[in-house]
Amino acid sequence: MYHLIKKAVAIRKHLERNIKDKDPKFRLILVESRIHRLAHYKRTKKLPYVWKYESNTASTLVA
C-alpha cells in the first residue's frame, strides 16, 4: 500500500510539470483505484477503520 501511494504521489508531481501528458493521467486513475480497492483491509483490522485515501494529503503519508 505504501508503494502504491508513493507511486501516485510521483505521478501527480509528474502531471504538475507535464500537463498535456495523457498516459500518466490514465496510470494515476489505475493506481488510485487499486489503492481504494485495497482499502477493504480496514475491515480486517490491518488498517485503522477511519483511514481514507485522499490524493491531496497523500504526499504527507509517504514523507
PDB file of N, CA, C and O in Angstrom:
ATOM      1  N   MET A   1       0.828  -1.180   0.000  1.00  0.00           N
ATOM      2  CA  MET A   1       0.000   0.000   0.000  1.00  0.00           C
ATOM      3  C   MET A   1       0.880   1.254   0.000  1.00  0.00           C
ATOM      4  O   MET A   1       0.600   2.217  -0.714  1.00  0.00           O
ATOM      5  N   TYR A   2       1.931   1.233   0.795  1.00  0.00           N
ATOM      6  CA  TYR A   2       2.839   2.382   0.864  1.00  0.00           C
ATOM      7  C   TYR A   2       3.423   2.688  -0.507  1.00  0.00           C
ATOM      8  O   TYR A   2       3.496   3.850  -0.908  1.00  0.00           O
ATOM      9  N   HIS A   3       3.837   1.659  -1.221  1.00  0.00           N
ATOM     10  CA  HIS A   3       4.460   1.867  -2.529  1.00  0.00           C
ATOM     11  C   HIS A   3       3.457   2.382  -3.555  1.00  0.00           C
ATOM     12  O   HIS A   3       3.819   3.159  -4.438  1.00  0.00           O
ATOM     13  N   LEU A   4       2.215   1.962  -3.449  1.00  0.00           N
ATOM     14  CA  LEU A   4       1.190   2.477  -4.355  1.00  0.00           C
ATOM     15  C   LEU A   4       0.935   3.960  -4.103  1.00  0.00           C
ATOM     16  O   LEU A   4       0.780   4.735  -5.047  1.00  0.00           O
ATOM     17  N   ILE A   5       0.891   4.352  -2.838  1.00  0.00           N
ATOM     18  CA  ILE A   5       0.688   5.763  -2.513  1.00  0.00           C
ATOM     19  C   ILE A   5       1.881   6.577  -2.978  1.00  0.00           C
ATOM     20  O   ILE A   5       1.725   7.685  -3.491  1.00  0.00           O
ATOM     21  N   LYS A   6       3.078   6.022  -2.798  1.00  0.00           N
ATOM     22  CA  LYS A   6       4.289   6.700  -3.247  1.00  0.00           C
ATOM     23  C   LYS A   6       4.276   6.876  -4.766  1.00  0.00           C
ATOM     24  O   LYS A   6       4.676   7.923  -5.277  1.00  0.00           O
ATOM     25  N   LYS A   7       3.817   5.850  -5.485  1.00  0.00           N
ATOM     26  CA  LYS A   7       3.728   5.923  -6.939  1.00  0.00           C
ATOM     27  C   LYS A   7       2.701   6.970  -7.372  1.00  0.00           C
ATOM     28  O   LYS A   7       2.939   7.715  -8.323  1.00  0.00           O
ATOM     29  N   ALA A   8       1.569   7.030  -6.685  1.00  0.00           N
ATOM     30  CA  ALA A   8       0.534   8.010  -7.012  1.00  0.00           C
ATOM     31  C   ALA A   8       1.042   9.433  -6.802  1.00  0.00           C
ATOM     32  O   ALA A   8       0.738  10.325  -7.595  1.00  0.00           O
ATOM     33  N   VAL A   9       1.811   9.648  -5.744  1.00  0.00           N
ATOM     34  CA  VAL A   9       2.379  10.977  -5.490  1.00  0.00           C
ATOM     35  C   VAL A   9       3.371  11.343  -6.589  1.00  0.00           C
ATOM     36  O   VAL A   9       3.393  12.485  -7.048  1.00  0.00           O
ATOM     37  N   ALA A  10       4.184  10.390  -7.008  1.00  0.00           N
ATOM     38  CA  ALA A  10       5.156  10.653  -8.078  1.00  0.00           C
ATOM     39  C   ALA A  10       4.457  10.977  -9.396  1.00  0.00           C
ATOM     40  O   ALA A  10       4.901  11.856 -10.135  1.00  0.00           O
ATOM     41  N   ILE A  11       3.378  10.280  -9.690  1.00  0.00           N
ATOM     42  CA  ILE A  11       2.637  10.549 -10.926  1.00  0.00           C
ATOM     43  C   ILE A  11       1.997  11.931 -10.861  1.00  0.00           C
ATOM     44  O   ILE A  11       1.994  12.658 -11.854  1.00  0.00           O
ATOM     45  N   ARG A  12       1.452  12.302  -9.694  1.00  0.00           N
ATOM     46  CA  ARG A  12       0.858  13.638  -9.547  1.00  0.00           C
ATOM     47  C   ARG A  12       1.896  14.735  -9.755  1.00  0.00           C
ATOM     48  O   ARG A  12       1.612  15.743 -10.401  1.00  0.00           O
ATOM     49  N   LYS A  13       3.103  14.544  -9.209  1.00  0.00           N
ATOM     50  CA  LYS A  13       4.168  15.530  -9.408  1.00  0.00           C
ATOM     51  C   LYS A  13       4.530  15.633 -10.879  1.00  0.00           C
ATOM     52  O   LYS A  13       4.769  16.729 -11.387  1.00  0.00           O
ATOM     53  N   HIS A  14       4.571  14.501 -11.566  1.00  0.00           N
ATOM     54  CA  HIS A  14       4.871  14.494 -12.995  1.00  0.00           C
ATOM     55  C   HIS A  14       3.789  15.247 -13.769  1.00  0.00           C
ATOM     56  O   HIS A  14       4.091  15.998 -14.696  1.00  0.00           O
ATOM     57  N   LEU A  15       2.539  15.043 -13.388  1.00  0.00           N
ATOM     58  CA  LEU A  15       1.436  15.710 -14.078  1.00  0.00           C
ATOM     59  C   LEU A  15       1.421  17.217 -13.831  1.00  0.00           C
ATOM     60  O   LEU A  15       0.948  17.979 -14.674  1.00  0.00           O
ATOM     61  N   GLU A  16       1.937  17.651 -12.677  1.00  0.00           N
ATOM     62  CA  GLU A  16       2.030  19.093 -12.426  1.00  0.00           C
ATOM     63  C   GLU A  16       3.011  19.747 -13.390  1.00  0.00           C
ATOM     64  O   GLU A  16       2.804  20.881 -13.821  1.00  0.00           O
ATOM     65  N   ARG A  17       4.075  19.032 -13.725  1.00  0.00           N
ATOM     66  CA  ARG A  17       5.080  19.575 -14.639  1.00  0.00           C
ATOM     67  C   ARG A  17       4.700  19.386 -16.096  1.00  0.00           C
ATOM     68  O   ARG A  17       5.010  20.236 -16.931  1.00  0.00           O
ATOM     69  N   ASN A  18       4.034  18.286 -16.414  1.00  0.00           N
ATOM     70  CA  ASN A  18       3.687  17.941 -17.796  1.00  0.00           C
ATOM     71  C   ASN A  18       2.173  17.792 -17.903  1.00  0.00           C
ATOM     72  O   ASN A  18       1.647  16.680 -17.840  1.00  0.00           O
ATOM     73  N   ILE A  19       1.493  18.886 -18.062  1.00  0.00           N
ATOM     74  CA  ILE A  19       0.037  18.898 -18.016  1.00  0.00           C
ATOM     75  C   ILE A  19      -0.585  18.133 -19.182  1.00  0.00           C
ATOM     76  O   ILE A  19      -1.613  17.478 -19.009  1.00  0.00           O
ATOM     77  N   LYS A  20       0.015  18.206 -20.350  1.00  0.00           N
ATOM     78  CA  LYS A  20      -0.587  17.606 -21.539  1.00  0.00           C
ATOM     79  C   LYS A  20      -0.303  16.114 -21.685  1.00  0.00           C
ATOM     80  O   LYS A  20      -0.813  15.478 -22.608  1.00  0.00           O
ATOM     81  N   ASP A  21       0.484  15.561 -20.810  1.00  0.00           N
ATOM     82  CA  ASP A  21       0.839  14.143 -20.887  1.00  0.00           C
ATOM     83  C   ASP A  21      -0.386  13.297 -20.535  1.00  0.00           C
ATOM     84  O   ASP A  21      -0.906  13.384 -19.422  1.00  0.00           O
ATOM     85  N   LYS A  22      -0.839  12.487 -21.476  1.00  0.00           N
ATOM     86  CA  LYS A  22      -2.091  11.739 -21.313  1.00  0.00           C
ATOM     87  C   LYS A  22      -1.909  10.418 -20.563  1.00  0.00           C
ATOM     88  O   LYS A  22      -2.755  10.063 -19.741  1.00  0.00           O
ATOM     89  N   ASP A  23      -0.836   9.689 -20.824  1.00  0.00           N
ATOM     90  CA  ASP A  23      -0.674   8.358 -20.243  1.00  0.00           C
ATOM     91  C   ASP A  23      -0.608   8.380 -18.715  1.00  0.00           C
ATOM     92  O   ASP A  23      -1.246   7.538 -18.083  1.00  0.00           O
ATOM     93  N   PRO A  24       0.133   9.302 -18.090  1.00  0.00           N
ATOM     94  CA  PRO A  24       0.146   9.303 -16.620  1.00  0.00           C
ATOM     95  C   PRO A  24      -1.219   9.586 -15.998  1.00  0.00           C
ATOM     96  O   PRO A  24      -1.493   9.137 -14.885  1.00  0.00           O
ATOM     97  N   LYS A  25      -2.074  10.322 -16.699  1.00  0.00           N
ATOM     98  CA  LYS A  25      -3.425  10.541 -16.168  1.00  0.00           C
ATOM     99  C   LYS A  25      -4.151   9.208 -16.032  1.00  0.00           C
ATOM    100  O   LYS A  25      -4.802   8.936 -15.024  1.00  0.00           O
ATOM    101  N   PHE A  26      -4.027   8.388 -17.063  1.00  0.00           N
ATOM    102  CA  PHE A  26      -4.653   7.067 -17.043  1.00  0.00           C
ATOM    103  C   PHE A  26      -4.015   6.183 -15.975  1.00  0.00           C
ATOM    104  O   PHE A  26      -4.719   5.486 -15.245  1.00  0.00           O
ATOM    105  N   ARG A  27      -2.686   6.208 -15.881  1.00  0.00           N
ATOM    106  CA  ARG A  27      -1.981   5.392 -14.878  1.00  0.00           C
ATOM    107  C   ARG A  27      -2.351   5.822 -13.464  1.00  0.00           C
ATOM    108  O   ARG A  27      -2.465   4.988 -12.566  1.00  0.00           O
ATOM    109  N   LEU A  28      -2.538   7.126 -13.269  1.00  0.00           N
ATOM    110  CA  LEU A  28      -2.927   7.624 -11.953  1.00  0.00           C
ATOM    111  C   LEU A  28      -4.302   7.094 -11.566  1.00  0.00           C
ATOM    112  O   LEU A  28      -4.527   6.721 -10.414  1.00  0.00           O
ATOM    113  N   ILE A  29      -5.206   7.061 -12.515  1.00  0.00           N
ATOM    114  CA  ILE A  29      -6.535   6.508 -12.252  1.00  0.00           C
ATOM    115  C   ILE A  29      -6.422   5.043 -11.840  1.00  0.00           C
ATOM    116  O   ILE A  29      -7.091   4.607 -10.903  1.00  0.00           O
ATOM    117  N   LEU A  30      -5.578   4.283 -12.536  1.00  0.00           N
ATOM    118  CA  LEU A  30      -5.407   2.865 -12.210  1.00  0.00           C
ATOM    119  C   LEU A  30      -4.800   2.669 -10.822  1.00  0.00           C
ATOM    120  O   LEU A  30      -5.253   1.820 -10.054  1.00  0.00           O
ATOM    121  N   VAL A  31      -3.775   3.458 -10.507  1.00  0.00           N
ATOM    122  CA  VAL A  31      -3.101   3.311  -9.217  1.00  0.00           C
ATOM    123  C   VAL A  31      -4.041   3.704  -8.079  1.00  0.00           C
ATOM    124  O   VAL A  31      -4.113   3.015  -7.062  1.00  0.00           O
ATOM    125  N   GLU A  32      -4.765   4.820  -8.256  1.00  0.00           N
ATOM    126  CA  GLU A  32      -5.658   5.253  -7.187  1.00  0.00           C
ATOM    127  C   GLU A  32      -6.830   4.294  -7.008  1.00  0.00           C
ATOM    128  O   GLU A  32      -7.304   4.106  -5.888  1.00  0.00           O
ATOM    129  N   SER A  33      -7.299   3.691  -8.082  1.00  0.00           N
ATOM    130  CA  SER A  33      -8.377   2.714  -7.917  1.00  0.00           C
ATOM    131  C   SER A  33      -7.864   1.468  -7.206  1.00  0.00           C
ATOM    132  O   SER A  33      -8.604   0.836  -6.452  1.00  0.00           O
ATOM    133  N   ARG A  34      -6.611   1.112  -7.438  1.00  0.00           N
ATOM    134  CA  ARG A  34      -6.016  -0.025  -6.731  1.00  0.00           C
ATOM    135  C   ARG A  34      -5.892   0.282  -5.237  1.00  0.00           C
ATOM    136  O   ARG A  34      -6.106  -0.593  -4.399  1.00  0.00           O
ATOM    137  N   ILE A  35      -5.546   1.526  -4.911  1.00  0.00           N
ATOM    138  CA  ILE A  35      -5.457   1.927  -3.501  1.00  0.00           C
ATOM    139  C   ILE A  35      -6.829   1.817  -2.845  1.00  0.00           C
ATOM    140  O   ILE A  35      -6.955   1.295  -1.737  1.00  0.00           O
ATOM    141  N   HIS A  36      -7.854   2.310  -3.534  1.00  0.00           N
ATOM    142  CA  HIS A  36      -9.205   2.243  -2.977  1.00  0.00           C
ATOM    143  C   HIS A  36      -9.669   0.794  -2.833  1.00  0.00           C
ATOM    144  O   HIS A  36     -10.362   0.453  -1.874  1.00  0.00           O
ATOM    145  N   ARG A  37      -9.293  -0.043  -3.771  1.00  0.00           N
ATOM    146  CA  ARG A  37      -9.663  -1.456  -3.694  1.00  0.00           C
ATOM    147  C   ARG A  37      -9.003  -2.136  -2.500  1.00  0.00           C
ATOM    148  O   ARG A  37      -9.624  -2.959  -1.827  1.00  0.00           O
ATOM    149  N   LEU A  38      -7.752  -1.795  -2.240  1.00  0.00           N
ATOM    150  CA  LEU A  38      -7.037  -2.413  -1.123  1.00  0.00           C
ATOM    151  C   LEU A  38      -7.477  -1.857   0.223  1.00  0.00           C
ATOM    152  O   LEU A  38      -7.132  -2.413   1.266  1.00  0.00           O
ATOM    153  N   ALA A  39      -8.224  -0.783   0.211  1.00  0.00           N
ATOM    154  CA  ALA A  39      -8.674  -0.192   1.472  1.00  0.00           C
ATOM    155  C   ALA A  39      -9.680  -1.080   2.192  1.00  0.00           C
ATOM    156  O   ALA A  39     -10.042  -0.786   3.331  1.00  0.00           O
ATOM    157  N   HIS A  40     -10.136  -2.144   1.568  1.00  0.00           N
ATOM    158  CA  HIS A  40     -11.053  -3.054   2.260  1.00  0.00           C
ATOM    159  C   HIS A  40     -10.374  -3.746   3.431  1.00  0.00           C
ATOM    160  O   HIS A  40     -11.045  -4.380   4.245  1.00  0.00           O
ATOM    161  N   TYR A  41      -9.068  -3.637   3.528  1.00  0.00           N
ATOM    162  CA  TYR A  41      -8.356  -4.214   4.662  1.00  0.00           C
ATOM    163  C   TYR A  41      -8.702  -3.499   5.956  1.00  0.00           C
ATOM    164  O   TYR A  41      -8.344  -3.965   7.038  1.00  0.00           O
ATOM    165  N   LYS A  42      -9.393  -2.376   5.857  1.00  0.00           N
ATOM    166  CA  LYS A  42      -9.875  -1.719   7.068  1.00  0.00           C
ATOM    167  C   LYS A  42     -10.783  -2.667   7.838  1.00  0.00           C
ATOM    168  O   LYS A  42     -10.778  -2.694   9.068  1.00  0.00           O
ATOM    169  N   ARG A  43     -11.561  -3.442   7.093  1.00  0.00           N
ATOM    170  CA  ARG A  43     -12.499  -4.350   7.738  1.00  0.00           C
ATOM    171  C   ARG A  43     -11.795  -5.523   8.409  1.00  0.00           C
ATOM    172  O   ARG A  43     -12.331  -6.115   9.346  1.00  0.00           O
ATOM    173  N   THR A  44     -10.608  -5.857   7.939  1.00  0.00           N
ATOM    174  CA  THR A  44      -9.873  -6.963   8.555  1.00  0.00           C
ATOM    175  C   THR A  44      -8.882  -6.461   9.601  1.00  0.00           C
ATOM    176  O   THR A  44      -8.037  -7.217  10.081  1.00  0.00           O
ATOM    177  N   LYS A  45      -8.990  -5.194   9.946  1.00  0.00           N
ATOM    178  CA  LYS A  45      -8.208  -4.553  11.014  1.00  0.00           C
ATOM    179  C   LYS A  45      -6.713  -4.490  10.724  1.00  0.00           C
ATOM    180  O   LYS A  45      -5.904  -4.466  11.652  1.00  0.00           O
ATOM    181  N   LYS A  46      -6.340  -4.463   9.453  1.00  0.00           N
ATOM    182  CA  LYS A  46      -4.941  -4.257   9.112  1.00  0.00           C
ATOM    183  C   LYS A  46      -4.667  -2.780   8.864  1.00  0.00           C
ATOM    184  O   LYS A  46      -3.515  -2.346   8.872  1.00  0.00           O
ATOM    185  N   LEU A  47      -5.719  -2.018   8.646  1.00  0.00           N
ATOM    186  CA  LEU A  47      -5.649  -0.561   8.551  1.00  0.00           C
ATOM    187  C   LEU A  47      -6.617   0.009   9.583  1.00  0.00           C
ATOM    188  O   LEU A  47      -7.611  -0.637   9.911  1.00  0.00           O
ATOM    189  N   PRO A  48      -6.348   1.202  10.096  1.00  0.00           N
ATOM    190  CA  PRO A  48      -7.330   1.814  11.000  1.00  0.00           C
ATOM    191  C   PRO A  48      -8.670   2.000  10.284  1.00  0.00           C
ATOM    192  O   PRO A  48      -8.702   2.286   9.087  1.00  0.00           O
ATOM    193  N   TYR A  49      -9.748   1.842  11.000  1.00  0.00           N
ATOM    194  CA  TYR A  49     -11.068   1.906  10.374  1.00  0.00           C
ATOM    195  C   TYR A  49     -11.368   3.297   9.816  1.00  0.00           C
ATOM    196  O   TYR A  49     -12.129   3.425   8.858  1.00  0.00           O
ATOM    197  N   VAL A  50     -10.785   4.329  10.400  1.00  0.00           N
ATOM    198  CA  VAL A  50     -11.053   5.700   9.936  1.00  0.00           C
ATOM    199  C   VAL A  50     -10.112   6.118   8.808  1.00  0.00           C
ATOM    200  O   VAL A  50     -10.195   7.253   8.339  1.00  0.00           O
ATOM    201  N   TRP A  51      -9.224   5.234   8.363  1.00  0.00           N
ATOM    202  CA  TRP A  51      -8.271   5.571   7.302  1.00  0.00           C
ATOM    203  C   TRP A  51      -8.992   5.766   5.985  1.00  0.00           C
ATOM    204  O   TRP A  51      -9.867   4.985   5.613  1.00  0.00           O
ATOM    205  N   LYS A  52      -8.602   6.842   5.275  1.00  0.00           N
ATOM    206  CA  LYS A  52      -9.191   7.113   3.967  1.00  0.00           C
ATOM    207  C   LYS A  52      -8.115   7.732   3.094  1.00  0.00           C
ATOM    208  O   LYS A  52      -7.386   8.622   3.533  1.00  0.00           O
ATOM    209  N   TYR A  53      -8.017   7.266   1.865  1.00  0.00           N
ATOM    210  CA  TYR A  53      -7.038   7.811   0.931  1.00  0.00           C
ATOM    211  C   TYR A  53      -7.587   9.088   0.320  1.00  0.00           C
ATOM    212  O   TYR A  53      -8.691   9.112  -0.223  1.00  0.00           O
ATOM    213  N   GLU A  54      -6.797  10.145   0.418  1.00  0.00           N
ATOM    214  CA  GLU A  54      -7.128  11.411  -0.233  1.00  0.00           C
ATOM    215  C   GLU A  54      -5.897  11.853  -0.994  1.00  0.00           C
ATOM    216  O   GLU A  54      -4.796  11.890  -0.445  1.00  0.00           O
ATOM    217  N   SER A  55      -6.082  12.186  -2.250  1.00  0.00           N
ATOM    218  CA  SER A  55      -4.939  12.499  -3.104  1.00  0.00           C
ATOM    219  C   SER A  55      -4.208  13.764  -2.665  1.00  0.00           C
ATOM    220  O   SER A  55      -2.996  13.868  -2.857  1.00  0.00           O
ATOM    221  N   ASN A  56      -4.917  14.723  -2.081  1.00  0.00           N
ATOM    222  CA  ASN A  56      -4.245  15.963  -1.694  1.00  0.00           C
ATOM    223  C   ASN A  56      -3.408  15.808  -0.428  1.00  0.00           C
ATOM    224  O   ASN A  56      -2.531  16.637  -0.183  1.00  0.00           O
ATOM    225  N   THR A  57      -3.641  14.789   0.376  1.00  0.00           N
ATOM    226  CA  THR A  57      -2.830  14.564   1.574  1.00  0.00           C
ATOM    227  C   THR A  57      -1.922  13.346   1.447  1.00  0.00           C
ATOM    228  O   THR A  57      -1.275  12.954   2.418  1.00  0.00           O
ATOM    229  N   ALA A  58      -1.869  12.752   0.277  1.00  0.00           N
ATOM    230  CA  ALA A  58      -1.079  11.529   0.097  1.00  0.00           C
ATOM    231  C   ALA A  58       0.412  11.784   0.260  1.00  0.00           C
ATOM    232  O   ALA A  58       1.138  10.910   0.734  1.00  0.00           O
ATOM    233  N   SER A  59       0.875  12.959  -0.121  1.00  0.00           N
ATOM    234  CA  SER A  59       2.311  13.228  -0.014  1.00  0.00           C
ATOM    235  C   SER A  59       2.765  13.268   1.439  1.00  0.00           C
ATOM    236  O   SER A  59       3.925  12.974   1.725  1.00  0.00           O
ATOM    237  N   THR A  60       1.878  13.626   2.361  1.00  0.00           N
ATOM    238  CA  THR A  60       2.260  13.616   3.773  1.00  0.00           C
ATOM    239  C   THR A  60       2.332  12.195   4.322  1.00  0.00           C
ATOM    240  O   THR A  60       3.022  11.950   5.311  1.00  0.00           O
ATOM    241  N   LEU A  61       1.630  11.261   3.694  1.00  0.00           N
ATOM    242  CA  LEU A  61       1.687   9.870   4.144  1.00  0.00           C
ATOM    243  C   LEU A  61       3.024   9.222   3.828  1.00  0.00           C
ATOM    244  O   LEU A  61       3.488   8.362   4.576  1.00  0.00           O
ATOM    245  N   VAL A  62       3.647   9.623   2.733  1.00  0.00           N
ATOM    246  CA  VAL A  62       4.902   8.998   2.325  1.00  0.00           C
ATOM    247  C   VAL A  62       6.116   9.826   2.710  1.00  0.00           C
ATOM    248  O   VAL A  62       7.246   9.384   2.505  1.00  0.00           O
ATOM    249  N   ALA A  63       5.915  11.000   3.257  1.00  0.00           N
ATOM    250  CA  ALA A  63       7.047  11.863   3.626  1.00  0.00           C
ATOM    251  C   ALA A  63       7.724  11.384   4.880  1.00  0.00           C
ATOM    252  O   ALA A  63       8.694  11.995   5.330  1.00  0.00           O
TER     253      ALA A  63
END
